Every structure is written in C-alpha cells, then in structure tokens.
C-alpha cells in the first residue's frame, strides 16, 4: 500500500480482484462500477489518471517494477545505515 494510504490501491478491491484487469461489464456507467466494487469515484479518477490506456500486462509489470524499486531502496537505506554505524564505531576506537 502506498505510504499516503489509499483505501483501495491498484486493484486490491474488496471483491478480491488483484489481477489489475477491469471486471466492469460493458455498458455499466461509472457510478454503478463504484457501487459494485465498493470503491469511491475518486479512486476511479486516480486509477484512470495513473494508468490511462495501458494494457493490463503493462499495469502488472509497472506494479512489479514499483515493488522491486521499493525493495532496492530499502536495501540501499540499510546499507547506508550499516556504513554510518561502522564509521561511528571506527571514530570511537581512535
């Protein structure tokens, strides 16, 4: 979940659809879709602005890359903390 706390983010709706694919039958309007999936209209706007006309495969790949990026950022932060700790220990010994 993003740090700013979306209630339903990137396909994790209360209906359990995490594939990133739309499950709204053709012809249904936006209001019916929000009621069906128990999400706010604003969430639809955010998703539309973020994903636009991307294919579901592109959305899935984007999510995978974002997840990998977050892991790498954590690894870099942990490494920086370890380096700072070692520098501090080294300063105290002399």
C-alpha positions in Angstrom: 0.0 0.0 0.0 1.4 3.4 -0.8 2.6 5.4 2.1 -0.1 8.1 1.7 -2.7 5.4 2.4 -5.1 4.8 -0.4 -8.0 2.8 0.9 -8.1 0.5 -2.2 -4.9 0.7 -4.3 -4.1 -0.7 -7.6 -6.7 -3.4 -8.0 -7.0 -4.6 -4.4 -10.7 -4.1 -4.2 -13.0 -5.7 -1.7 -14.1 -8.2 -4.3 -10.6 -9.7 -4.3 -9.6 -8.7 -7.9 -5.9 -8.3 -7.8 -5.2 -9.1 -11.4 -5.3 -5.4 -12.4 -7.9 -6.2 -15.1 -11.2 -4.4 -15.3 -14.2 -6.5 -14.3 -16.8 -4.0 -15.1 -19.3 -5.3 -17.7 -19.6 -3.2 -20.8 -22.3 -0.6 -20.7 -22.2 -0.1 -17.0 -21.6 3.5 -16.0 -19.0 4.7 -13.6 -21.4 5.1 -10.6 -22.6 1.5 -10.9 -19.0 0.3 -11.1 -18.1 2.2 -7.9 -21.0 0.6 -6.1 -20.3 -2.9 -7.5 -16.6 -2.8 -6.3 -17.3 -0.7 -3.2 -14.7 1.9 -4.1 -15.1 5.7 -4.3 -15.5 7.6 -7.5 -12.2 9.4 -6.7 -10.4 6.1 -6.8 -11.6 5.6 -10.4 -10.3 9.0 -11.3 -6.9 8.3 -9.7 -6.6 5.0 -11.5 -7.6 6.5 -14.8 -5.1 9.3 -14.4 -2.3 6.9 -13.4 -2.9 4.1 -15.8 -4.8 5.7 -18.6 -4.9 3.5 -21.6 -2.3 0.9 -20.6 -2.8 -2.8 -21.1 -3.3 -5.0 -18.0 0.1 -6.6 -18.7 1.7 -3.2 -18.6 0.0 -2.3 -15.4 1.1 -5.6 -13.9 4.7 -5.0 -15.0 4.6 -1.5 -13.6 3.5 -2.8 -10.2 6.3 -5.4 -10.3 8.8 -2.7 -11.0 7.5 -0.5 -8.3 7.7 -3.4 -5.8 11.3 -4.2 -6.9 12.2 -0.5 -6.7 10.9 -0.3 -3.1 12.9 -3.3 -2.1 16.1 -1.9 -3.6 15.5 1.4 -1.9 15.2 -0.4 1.5 18.4 -2.3 0.7 20.3 0.9 0.0 18.9 2.5 3.1 20.0 -0.5 5.2 23.4 -0.4 3.6 23.8 3.3 4.3 22.9 2.7 8.0 25.4 -0.1 8.3 28.1 2.1 6.7 27.3 5.0 9.1 27.4 2.6 12.1 30.8 1.3 11.1 32.1 4.8 10.6 30.8 5.8 14.1 32.4 2.7 15.6 35.7 3.5 13.8 35.7 7.1 15.1 35.3 6.0 18.7 38.2 3.5 18.6 40.8 6.1 17.8 
